[in-house]
Amino acid sequence: MALELGIPFIPIRKKGKLPGEVLEERYDLEYGSAVIEVQRGALKNGDKVLVHDDVLATGGTALAAAHLVRKSGAVVEGFNFIIMLGFLGGDEKLNALNYNIYNLAIS
């Protein structure tokens, strides 16, 4: 998607998957906790970011990604998901933060 739009692609991955110095964010899951990371310096102050993920379920990962973007000084302009599992309420958590949310399919 980023290649097609001619914009940078900045991966946010599970702990230990990215090289170099990273910023990390811990978040809760239904069954424990997890940590995601972004490379330090990949995002700059004022960068506008669209967080894209495959599935929106409870919203924990998306919120953690938003926190990482903010830690980097960048701004989350919205979220994009392929599938939203609406019955799990993740969209309500994101809507409470006034984010634009786009989905290809809702289940």
C-alpha positions as CSV (number, residue, x, y, z in Angstrom):
1,M,0.0,0.0,0.0
2,A,2.8,2.4,0.9
3,L,4.7,1.7,-2.3
4,E,1.5,2.3,-4.4
5,L,0.9,5.6,-2.6
6,G,4.6,6.6,-2.8
7,I,4.9,7.1,1.0
8,P,7.2,5.6,3.6
9,F,6.4,2.3,5.3
10,I,7.5,2.2,8.9
11,P,7.0,-1.3,10.5
12,I,5.8,-1.6,14.1
13,R,6.6,-5.2,15.2
14,K,6.7,-7.5,18.1
15,K,9.6,-7.2,20.5
16,G,12.9,-8.4,19.1
17,K,12.0,-8.3,15.4
18,L,13.5,-5.0,14.4
19,P,17.2,-4.1,14.2
20,G,18.9,-1.2,15.9
21,E,17.6,1.0,18.7
22,V,13.9,0.9,19.2
23,L,11.1,2.5,21.2
24,E,8.8,0.1,22.8
25,E,5.2,0.0,24.2
26,R,3.8,-2.7,26.5
27,Y,0.1,-3.4,26.3
28,D,-2.4,-5.9,27.8
29,L,-4.0,-8.8,25.9
30,E,-6.9,-10.9,27.0
31,Y,-4.4,-13.6,28.1
32,G,-1.4,-11.5,29.3
33,S,0.7,-8.7,27.9
34,A,2.9,-8.0,24.9
35,V,5.4,-5.5,23.6
36,I,5.6,-3.8,20.2
37,E,8.5,-1.7,18.9
38,V,9.4,0.8,16.3
39,Q,12.9,1.8,15.2
40,R,14.1,4.9,16.9
41,G,14.3,7.8,14.5
42,A,12.0,6.2,11.9
43,L,9.3,8.8,12.7
44,K,9.9,12.5,13.1
45,N,8.2,15.3,14.9
46,G,5.0,16.2,13.1
47,D,5.0,13.2,10.7
48,K,1.4,12.2,9.8
49,V,0.8,8.4,10.3
50,L,-1.8,6.0,9.1
51,V,-1.7,2.9,11.3
52,H,-2.5,-0.1,9.1
53,D,-3.2,-3.6,10.5
54,D,-4.9,-6.7,9.3
55,V,-7.6,-7.1,12.0
56,L,-9.1,-4.8,14.6
57,A,-10.3,-6.9,17.5
58,T,-10.2,-5.5,21.0
59,G,-8.0,-2.5,19.9
60,G,-5.1,-3.2,22.2
61,T,-2.5,-3.4,19.5
62,A,-3.8,-0.4,17.6
63,L,-3.8,1.7,20.8
64,A,-0.2,0.6,21.6
65,A,0.9,1.5,18.0
66,A,-0.7,4.9,18.5
67,H,1.2,5.4,21.7
68,L,4.5,4.5,19.9
69,V,3.7,7.0,17.1
70,R,3.1,9.7,19.7
71,K,6.3,8.8,21.6
72,S,8.1,9.4,18.3
73,G,6.6,12.9,18.1
74,A,4.5,11.9,15.1
75,V,0.7,12.3,14.8
76,V,-1.8,9.5,14.2
77,E,-4.1,10.7,11.4
78,G,-6.2,7.5,11.4
79,F,-6.3,3.7,11.4
80,N,-6.9,1.3,8.5
81,F,-7.9,-2.4,8.9
82,I,-8.8,-5.2,6.5
83,I,-11.3,-6.7,8.9
84,M,-13.0,-5.3,12.0
85,L,-14.5,-7.6,14.5
86,G,-17.1,-5.1,15.7
87,F,-18.5,-7.3,18.5
88,L,-15.2,-7.0,20.4
89,G,-15.4,-3.3,20.8
90,G,-12.0,-2.2,19.6
91,D,-13.5,0.5,17.3
92,E,-15.2,2.1,20.4
93,K,-11.8,2.4,22.1
94,L,-10.3,4.1,19.0
95,N,-13.4,6.3,18.4
96,A,-13.0,7.6,22.0
97,L,-9.7,9.0,20.9
98,N,-11.3,10.7,17.8
99,Y,-9.4,8.7,15.3
100,N,-10.5,8.1,11.7
101,I,-11.1,4.3,11.3
102,Y,-11.4,2.7,7.9
103,N,-12.2,-1.0,7.4
104,L,-12.6,-3.1,4.3
105,A,-14.9,-5.7,6.0
106,I,-16.9,-5.7,9.2
107,S,-17.7,-8.9,11.0
